[in-house]
Structures are given as C-alpha cells and as structure tokens.
Amino acid sequence: MIGRSWTWVLGWLLLGGTCVLGQDDPGVSYVRKQRFPIPFNITPGDEQRVREVRLSVSEDQGRSWRFYRSVLPQDKYFDFSCQRDGMYWFIVQTLHTDGTLLPPHLDNVPAGLKVVVDTQPPQITLRPIPTQGDQVGVEWDIREEYLDRGSILLEARPPQGEWQTISIEPQPYGRRTWNWTGRGQLEVRLRARDQAGNQNSAFTQVTGSGTGTGSGSFDAPRNDPNFGQRQPPRQPSGSGVGSGSPEPSSNTVYVNHTDINVRFALEDVGPSGAVVELYYTKGGGRWEKYREPQTFRESSQREASFRATLPGEGAYGVSLSIKSGVGYGDPPPRPGEAPQIWVVIDLTKPQVKMGKVQAQRTADGGVLTIQWTAHDTYLDGQPITLLYADELKNSWQPIARNIDNQGQYTWRLPPEVPPRIYVKVEARDKAGNVGFAETDQPVIVDLSQPRGRLIGVDPAGPSTSGGSSSNLPSIDP
C-alpha cells in the first residue's frame, strides 16, 4: 500500500558476502508496479570491506546482462523501475575496498532474483448461452499470461438474493450449465486474479424458465474470504445503494455517512515534504482526483490524516498517490487499477417486516415463536436482535442479541415476562444502520388456565354481629 515501506517477504540468497532477497530456488516473484525496491543485506563483519553494491538486470532470461545501478552498502536496497511489463532477472555484485569484484563476471551465474512485472488485470469475457427449459448457463474466456487458476470463481444470485457459488473446473476457457426455475433474471459474475494480485470481474444475466417461486438450486459455496475484486457487482433494485459495490473483504470499510477520515503513514519524508493526493473511483472504472492535494512537511507526524467527503451513497475504490514536494514518488492510479481500499457508503437502513408472533403452551411452561424477514445488501453477520416491552412500552428488554437472520426464533418464556407484550425485531448492516419492525398489537403470552376443586364445607362460627355467617351462599331447605 502506498505510504508504507515495502517488505520483500522471501528467502535469502548469499552472493559474494551480500544477501539479496529472493526465493530458495530462486523461483519467480510477481509485482504489479513498475517500480519496486530490491533490498539487500551485507553479511555481518563484511560491512567495512565493501565499497559499493552493484545491480545488473537481464530482460532476456539471462542471455545478456546490463548494469543498472550501484549504491553504498548502507543504502540497504536498490530502487528499481522499468517502462514495461515482463520478466526481469537480477544479479548483485559487491565491489570490495581492495578492488575485488564478487562475483568477478556474470557468465553462468544464476540469477539472484526473478521478478515478473504485471500491472494489467486479467481480461475476462462472460457470455450467457441459450436457455433450454430449466437449464441456464454461461461461457467464459480469460486472457491472462500469469493467471492464478485457483482464484477463478463463478457465482450467481437471483433478484434480491445472495451470491452463491457455481462449481466449475478452474480453466481460462469453459462453459457451465445448471438448472434454475426461479423468476426474473439471474445475475452471474466470474472473478479471477493473476499471480501479481491484479483482480477483475465480468458480469452477465441469464433468464430462468419462471416455473418456480424459489431461487433455484445451486452448488454449495466455496469459501474465499480474502478475494477482493476490482469491478464490483450491481446492486439489486431497492437496496438504496448504487451500482458498483464490492463483496466483503479485509480491505473494505462500511460507513453510514459521506464524510470519511483518511489515515495514512509517511516514511522517508525529505526537505521538500510529502504531497498526498486522494483518488476515488465508483465501480472500478475512471479515477477522479479529490480536490486539492494535502502537503505535509518533514516536521509533520509520521502518521497523519485528513477529512474527505465522497459524492454520495455507493461503493468507492480509494487510493493515495504520495510524492515528494519536487514530484518524485507514486503516479496516480491508472484506469482499471485495483484500489488500495474500498469504502462502501451505505445510508439505507435494512428493511424489516414482522411476521407471525404466537405463544404456545408446553409441558414445562410456554414458548413464543417470532417470525420476520430482513433484507439489506450489506447485512452484517448475525445481524438480528429481538426485544420485548410491556403494554406501556416503558423499556425494551432483550430476548436475543446477535443471532442469524434465519427468519424465525423460538423463545422459552421466562416466569417474569408480562402477560401482554410487544415484540420488536432489529436488523443491523455493516455500516451500522439499524432497521426495525414491531408488532402492531400486544401479544398475549399468558396462556395459563386457572383450575380448582372443592375441598369441603366446614361449620361457620357466629359472626361478630351476632348473625349467622357462611363463606358459602345460603341454601333454602
């Protein structure tokens, strides 16, 4: 992420008293920027004997090498940049104070690091195939040289429904059909990413036979909690959030207002300061620059923030471009480039409707069955809270908190519950909006039926007034 030092999380390779970060084999690493650092570390005890560290690069897989740059041992890394995507091999040499160069030449020396620079996301085409009865389907074509096949994910959702995974063979070309009898159009998306982490999605729609009332039958979902996508899906109608919203992931923030606080960290700020520019995109397409850039001087705190206001409800990709005061640093994001973070502005409360609420007697007391429906595009995990209040609604007491949105809950009535109560259902979304519904009339929960039996009749003593007295009505002879 911009504003944070890179860390090359790979193994170590020893070269002439110098360690270069690379894999053991050394393997291949993938990056999605044309500028990145290559760290190195001088072997302890050799620092005083090394005069400079040299980097050479090959763009033809080791057939020829060109000198790129030399740095001092204390610099700790090379700042490498290139003008095109492709495969780059690297070798590091150390020049010692006695004039010795290790290794002395580059012939037949294995590369210390191999890097594929890939800044472009996969190109995905998704098309519906003709519907035959209850059978619908799609075909796809993914063009990507460094495709991560394990990331290919085909999903579908009915109107106002949830995304469900359609199991497929993860191939760059293919087709898949399945049965669906639901009404309306079924939205389908295909997601994929490459080895460098560039992500993309494609969308289409298929129309079912309409002979059924449900959402149809899909394969069981495959868990993929860390998959983020560049182009988000369209929202169902009536959700209150515009098109272009990401699926939940670790780099998605949900807020219920248009003002956001942008926090970031600054490192290596020089005398010219740091210029921070905010860019946003709605739906993963064209990037917009947010107003004027923010300038931070060398004396500023390393962690900083500023306030920004986004245009309105919807899902926005947000990225920062951080440069020095003289213009050296990260370029603005390009069209189609994945954002550093997604911000979902959700101003709409979940829609909640109260269903049937009914008390029933049981052998050991009574239970209250509560039914409801709750819908929201960004409904939170375990979003439902159930409450009750007496006839005066003096205060709401919890029945159950943070439960799944299953549409029904059975509550074993405690002894202290009032005989007539109101019931409320609350639903919470990821942005913190809360929608609710409650019963129009109090629900009778006291279903007890008092019973008794005659035990006997006892003589009554004289009353204090001198007349006869009885606890029972008088009976004429």
Buried (B, 14 or more C-beta within 10 A) or exposed (E): EBBEEEEBEBEEBEBBBBBBBBBEEBEBBBBBBBEBBBBBBBBEEBEEBBBBBBBBBBBEEBEEBEEBEBBEBEEEBBEBEBEEBBBBBBBBBBBBEEEBBBBEEBEEBEBBBBBBBBBBBBEBEBBBBEBEEBBBBBBBBBEBEBBBEEBBBBBBBBBBBEBBBBEBEBEBEBEBBBBBBBBEBBBBBBBBBBBBBBBBBBBBBBBBBEEBEEBBEBBEBEEBEEBBBBBBBBBBEEBBBBEBBBBBBEBBBBBBEBEBEBEBBBEEBEEBBBBBBBBBBBBBEEBEEBEEBBEBEEEEEEEBEBEBEBEEBBBBBBBBBBBBBEEEBBEEBEEBBBBBBBBBBBBBBBBBEBBEBEBEEEEEEBBBBBBBBBBBBBBBEEBBBBBBBBEEEEEBEEBEEEEEBEEEBEBEBEEEBBEEBBBBBBBBBBBEBBBBBBBEEBBEBEEEEEEEEEEEEEEEEEEEEEEEEEEEEEEEE
